[in-house]
Amino acid sequence: LSIVRTVLAMIGKFGITASLSIIYVYSAEVFPTVIRQNGIGIGSMCARIGGVLAPMMYLLRNINPHAPMVLSGLCPLLGAGLTLLLPETANKPLPDTIKDVEGEVLSDEEDSVKTAILDLRNVTMDSHRTD
């Protein structure tokens, strides 16, 4: 199983390298302008803390020989799952204030449904006029 282990390790290394590059781009899109630098800094700090703690994972072999591999596999899967909770930023303007992020934003589908309802109300109101 050494070939499978090496392939999985290389896939993991690719994922770690890609996520380190992506975190700066995505952080700039998610955080509003007023706290953007703080958000990018916190993301960078968390990445560096992971890099500092990674060599200490070898010590987990004293508890269980498979513990470092299990932890190295579960943490990225947990991180990937949590990214599904992040908002979509494609084709959307960057937020300027915290209220822009916290405020209620209608999706395109909801907005078009409201527009259609308003149009129907105008049509029915205009058809009942007798002047």
C-alpha positions as CSV (number, residue, x, y, z in Angstrom):
1,L,0.0,0.0,0.0
2,S,3.0,2.3,-0.2
3,I,2.0,3.6,-3.7
4,V,-1.6,4.4,-2.5
5,R,-0.1,6.1,0.6
6,T,2.2,8.2,-1.6
7,V,-0.5,9.2,-4.0
8,L,-2.8,10.3,-1.2
9,A,0.1,12.2,0.4
10,M,0.7,14.1,-2.9
11,I,-3.0,14.8,-3.3
12,G,-3.0,16.2,0.2
13,K,0.1,18.3,-0.5
14,F,-1.6,19.7,-3.6
15,G,-4.7,20.6,-1.6
16,I,-2.6,22.3,1.1
17,T,-0.7,24.4,-1.4
18,A,-3.8,25.3,-3.3
19,S,-5.7,26.3,-0.2
20,L,-2.8,28.5,1.0
21,S,-2.9,30.4,-2.3
22,I,-6.7,30.6,-2.5
23,I,-7.2,31.9,1.1
24,Y,-5.8,35.4,0.2
25,V,-8.0,35.8,-2.9
26,Y,-11.2,34.5,-1.2
27,S,-10.6,36.5,2.0
28,A,-10.4,39.7,0.0
29,E,-13.8,38.9,-1.6
30,V,-15.6,37.9,1.6
31,F,-14.6,40.5,4.1
32,P,-16.0,44.1,3.7
33,T,-13.6,46.9,3.0
34,V,-13.5,48.2,6.5
35,I,-12.1,45.0,8.0
36,R,-10.6,43.4,4.9
37,Q,-7.0,43.7,6.1
38,N,-7.9,42.2,9.5
39,G,-9.6,39.3,7.9
40,I,-6.7,38.5,5.6
41,G,-4.4,38.8,8.5
42,I,-6.4,36.3,10.6
43,G,-6.6,33.9,7.7
44,S,-2.8,34.1,7.2
45,M,-2.2,33.7,11.0
46,C,-4.3,30.5,11.1
47,A,-2.4,29.1,8.1
48,R,0.9,29.8,9.8
49,I,-0.3,28.2,13.1
50,G,-1.1,25.1,11.2
51,G,2.4,25.1,9.7
52,V,3.9,25.5,13.1
53,L,1.9,22.6,14.6
54,A,2.4,20.2,11.7
55,P,5.8,18.9,12.8
56,M,4.3,18.1,16.2
57,M,1.9,15.6,14.7
58,Y,4.7,13.1,14.7
59,L,4.4,12.9,18.5
60,L,0.9,11.5,18.0
61,R,2.5,8.2,16.9
62,N,3.1,7.5,20.6
63,I,-0.6,7.4,21.1
64,N,-1.5,5.4,17.9
65,P,0.6,4.7,14.8
66,H,-2.2,5.8,12.5
67,A,-3.2,9.0,14.4
68,P,-1.1,11.4,12.3
69,M,-2.5,10.1,9.0
70,V,-6.1,10.1,10.3
71,L,-5.7,13.7,11.6
72,S,-4.0,14.7,8.3
73,G,-7.0,13.3,6.4
74,L,-9.8,14.5,8.6
75,C,-8.8,18.1,9.1
76,P,-8.8,18.9,5.3
77,L,-12.1,17.1,4.9
78,L,-13.6,19.1,7.7
79,G,-12.2,22.3,6.2
80,A,-13.6,21.4,2.8
81,G,-17.0,20.7,4.3
82,L,-17.0,24.0,6.2
83,T,-16.3,26.0,3.0
84,L,-19.7,24.9,1.7
85,L,-21.1,27.2,4.3
86,L,-19.3,30.3,2.9
87,P,-21.2,32.7,0.6
88,E,-20.8,32.7,-3.1
89,T,-18.9,35.7,-4.4
90,A,-18.9,35.2,-8.1
91,N,-20.3,38.1,-10.2
92,K,-21.2,40.1,-7.0
93,P,-19.8,43.4,-5.9
94,L,-17.4,43.5,-3.0
95,P,-19.0,44.5,0.3
96,D,-18.0,47.9,1.6
97,T,-19.4,47.9,5.1
98,I,-20.3,45.2,7.7
99,K,-24.0,46.0,7.1
100,D,-23.5,44.9,3.4
101,V,-22.5,41.5,4.7
102,E,-25.1,41.2,7.4
103,G,-27.9,42.7,5.5
104,E,-30.6,40.7,3.8
105,V,-29.7,40.3,0.1
106,L,-32.3,38.8,-2.3
107,S,-31.2,36.2,-4.7
108,D,-31.9,36.7,-8.4
109,E,-34.7,34.2,-8.3
110,E,-36.5,35.9,-5.4
111,D,-36.0,39.3,-6.9
112,S,-37.5,38.3,-10.2
113,V,-40.5,36.7,-8.4
114,K,-41.1,40.0,-6.5
115,T,-40.9,41.9,-9.8
116,A,-43.4,39.6,-11.5
117,I,-45.8,40.0,-8.5
118,L,-45.5,43.8,-8.6
119,D,-46.1,43.8,-12.4
120,L,-49.2,41.7,-11.9
121,R,-50.6,44.1,-9.3
122,N,-50.1,47.0,-11.6
123,V,-51.9,45.3,-14.4
124,T,-54.9,44.3,-12.3
125,M,-55.1,47.8,-10.8
126,D,-54.9,49.5,-14.2
127,S,-57.6,47.2,-15.6
128,H,-60.1,48.2,-12.9
129,R,-59.9,51.9,-13.7
130,T,-62.8,53.4,-15.4
131,D,-61.5,57.0,-16.0
